[in-house]
Amino acid sequence: MAAILVPIMKPVAEALGLKLNLAVVAYQMGDSFTNLVSPLPGWMVGSCAMANVPFAKWFRWVFPKVLLFIFLACVIVYILTVTGWSGVV
């Protein structure tokens, strides 16, 4: 998925004046958190099946946590943007 989105994200990040490393961090956070509620990844369906937990029950349990993670990710990306983080040591 990243191979498809990076050519789109790079010009958008440049147009917004964001550093490319920061755009990658934002992508990684968004992709990882949304994978917790998406029924498409095989590991998600397999994990729910092995634990004998219906996906609807899993979704109701994890969705508030994912919203919290997304909010925290937005705060972290904002702080990184304001401080001028570049990801280079």
Backbone bond lengths (Angstrom), bond angles and torsions (degrees), N, CA, C in turn:
res aa  C-N    CA-C-N  psi(-1)  N-CA   C-N-CA  omega(-1)  CA-C   N-CA-C  phi
1 M - - - 1.441 - - 1.535 110.11 -
2 A 1.327 116.33 -36.83 1.461 119.19 -179.58 1.531 111.00 -63.11
3 A 1.327 116.43 -35.77 1.468 119.68 -179.83 1.526 111.62 -62.45
4 I 1.310 116.72 -28.31 1.463 120.60 179.02 1.528 111.01 -83.87
5 L 1.338 116.90 -37.85 1.463 120.14 -173.18 1.524 114.70 -84.37
6 V 1.321 118.00 -28.11 1.467 119.44 -176.97 1.525 112.53 -60.74
7 P 1.344 120.10 -42.66 1.468 118.17 176.82 1.527 113.55 -61.94
8 I 1.327 116.71 -22.54 1.462 120.11 176.81 1.525 110.41 -85.75
9 M 1.341 115.58 -40.22 1.467 120.54 -176.22 1.530 113.03 -69.70
10 K 1.332 117.40 -34.82 1.461 120.10 -176.26 1.526 112.05 -60.21
11 P 1.329 120.22 -51.65 1.461 118.89 178.95 1.532 112.96 -65.28
12 V 1.338 116.76 -33.20 1.463 119.36 178.55 1.520 110.00 -66.43
13 A 1.346 117.08 -44.87 1.463 120.79 178.68 1.525 111.00 -62.67
14 E 1.317 116.94 -41.42 1.466 119.99 178.88 1.524 111.05 -65.97
15 A 1.328 117.31 -39.29 1.467 120.72 179.24 1.527 111.23 -65.58
16 L 1.331 116.49 -33.26 1.458 120.63 179.03 1.524 112.95 -84.57
17 G 1.326 116.42 -6.55 1.459 120.57 179.89 1.520 113.39 78.68
18 L 1.336 117.31 21.54 1.460 121.26 178.37 1.520 110.34 -89.16
19 K 1.317 115.21 148.49 1.458 119.16 173.56 1.517 107.76 -72.23
20 L 1.328 116.14 146.05 1.458 120.37 -175.88 1.524 111.87 -65.15
21 N 1.338 117.70 -33.69 1.463 120.04 177.91 1.523 110.84 -62.48
22 L 1.306 116.50 -36.63 1.458 120.90 179.39 1.529 110.84 -69.07
23 A 1.310 117.29 -36.46 1.466 120.77 176.76 1.530 110.44 -64.82
24 V 1.319 116.85 -37.09 1.467 120.79 177.99 1.524 110.48 -66.89
25 V 1.333 117.70 -41.78 1.466 121.02 178.02 1.525 109.96 -62.06
26 A 1.314 117.59 -43.91 1.469 121.07 179.02 1.530 110.49 -62.11
27 Y 1.321 116.99 -41.53 1.463 120.51 178.09 1.523 111.09 -63.21
28 Q 1.327 117.07 -45.56 1.463 120.66 -178.69 1.521 111.64 -61.66
29 M 1.314 116.80 -42.42 1.463 119.71 179.65 1.522 110.90 -65.50
30 G 1.316 117.22 -47.07 1.458 120.24 -179.44 1.511 112.83 -63.97
31 D 1.317 117.07 -40.63 1.454 120.77 -178.99 1.521 111.12 -67.80
32 S 1.307 117.35 -42.59 1.467 119.31 -176.81 1.521 111.79 -68.88
33 F 1.316 118.40 -39.70 1.463 120.26 -178.15 1.521 111.90 -71.52
34 T 1.318 117.14 -38.96 1.465 118.56 -178.61 1.524 111.37 -72.34
35 N 1.322 118.59 -21.41 1.464 120.27 176.50 1.528 111.58 -66.77
36 L 1.331 117.97 -20.47 1.460 120.61 179.19 1.517 112.76 -72.56
37 V 1.328 117.95 -22.71 1.466 120.49 -178.06 1.526 113.01 -112.89
38 S 1.296 117.99 -4.85 1.460 120.56 -179.18 1.531 110.12 -86.17
39 P 1.324 117.63 132.28 1.465 119.31 178.20 1.531 112.95 -81.67
40 L 1.325 117.93 0.93 1.458 120.59 -174.87 1.528 114.63 -79.08
41 P 1.341 120.78 -36.59 1.470 118.12 179.51 1.531 111.08 -65.08
42 G 1.320 115.76 135.55 1.458 120.07 -179.19 1.513 113.21 -61.15
43 W 1.334 116.20 -35.92 1.462 118.21 -179.49 1.527 111.45 -65.63
44 M 1.329 117.21 -29.82 1.473 120.04 179.65 1.529 110.29 -69.10
45 V 1.305 116.04 -48.67 1.460 120.29 -179.57 1.523 110.03 -65.35
46 G 1.324 117.32 -42.77 1.459 121.43 179.27 1.520 112.47 -63.64
47 S 1.321 116.62 -40.26 1.463 120.27 179.51 1.520 110.92 -65.43
48 C 1.325 116.72 -43.96 1.470 119.92 178.32 1.532 110.65 -64.02
49 A 1.321 117.12 -40.06 1.462 120.49 -179.50 1.526 111.00 -66.94
50 M 1.331 116.83 -43.06 1.471 120.18 -179.47 1.526 111.23 -65.69
51 A 1.322 116.98 -35.02 1.463 121.01 -179.27 1.523 111.88 -85.49
52 N 1.335 116.58 -3.18 1.460 122.37 -178.87 1.536 111.04 57.62
53 V 1.334 115.30 42.50 1.464 122.27 178.60 1.528 107.82 -114.74
54 P 1.317 118.46 122.10 1.470 119.41 176.76 1.530 110.49 -62.60
55 F 1.325 114.95 145.52 1.468 118.44 -177.16 1.521 111.28 -60.92
56 A 1.332 118.19 -36.32 1.474 120.74 -179.69 1.528 110.45 -61.38
57 K 1.314 117.07 -39.36 1.469 120.69 178.67 1.528 109.98 -67.79
58 W 1.338 116.16 -42.98 1.463 120.72 176.91 1.526 110.10 -59.96
59 F 1.306 117.20 -44.90 1.465 121.54 -177.79 1.530 110.88 -61.17
60 R 1.344 116.93 -46.04 1.466 120.11 179.07 1.526 111.89 -62.03
61 W 1.326 117.29 -33.30 1.456 120.88 -179.27 1.537 111.50 -76.54
62 V 1.328 117.24 -42.22 1.466 120.12 -171.53 1.529 113.14 -88.50
63 F 1.333 118.43 -23.93 1.468 120.40 -173.81 1.531 113.72 -58.31
64 P 1.346 120.67 -45.44 1.472 118.52 177.55 1.524 112.95 -61.62
65 K 1.318 115.96 -34.65 1.468 119.76 178.65 1.529 111.20 -68.29
66 V 1.325 116.09 -39.36 1.467 120.30 178.13 1.525 110.07 -64.54
67 L 1.325 117.74 -40.70 1.468 119.93 176.52 1.525 111.24 -60.63
68 L 1.333 117.04 -40.90 1.459 120.80 176.41 1.526 111.07 -63.21
69 F 1.341 117.12 -44.20 1.459 120.86 179.13 1.531 111.23 -62.10
70 I 1.319 116.81 -40.53 1.470 120.06 179.49 1.527 110.17 -66.09
71 F 1.327 117.26 -41.49 1.463 120.66 176.65 1.531 110.62 -60.81
72 L 1.334 117.30 -46.57 1.465 120.54 178.55 1.528 111.41 -63.46
73 A 1.326 117.27 -37.58 1.461 120.61 177.62 1.525 110.85 -63.38
74 C 1.335 116.79 -39.50 1.470 120.32 177.24 1.527 110.56 -63.07
75 V 1.320 116.62 -41.75 1.466 120.46 178.33 1.522 110.22 -63.87
76 I 1.326 117.06 -44.22 1.469 120.80 -179.51 1.523 110.68 -63.91
77 V 1.322 117.63 -44.69 1.475 120.43 179.46 1.529 110.04 -64.20
78 Y 1.319 117.18 -38.07 1.464 120.07 177.04 1.533 110.61 -62.25
79 I 1.331 116.52 -46.02 1.472 120.20 179.76 1.523 110.30 -62.66
80 L 1.327 117.39 -42.30 1.462 120.22 178.62 1.519 111.31 -63.62
81 T 1.319 116.90 -36.94 1.467 120.47 178.98 1.523 110.86 -67.59
82 V 1.322 117.12 -45.64 1.457 121.21 -177.27 1.523 111.71 -66.12
83 T 1.339 116.15 -37.04 1.473 119.39 -178.09 1.523 111.96 -80.26
84 G 1.334 117.87 -10.86 1.456 120.41 178.62 1.512 113.52 80.16
85 W 1.318 117.34 28.35 1.458 122.24 -178.85 1.509 109.99 -60.02
86 S 1.327 116.23 135.38 1.450 119.54 -179.86 1.527 112.50 -118.80
87 G 1.321 118.16 -11.23 1.445 120.88 179.24 1.507 114.32 81.13
88 V 1.319 116.62 2.84 1.465 120.99 -179.44 1.534 107.58 -101.52
89 V 1.324 115.49 131.08 1.470 119.66 -178.49 1.497 109.95 -82.33
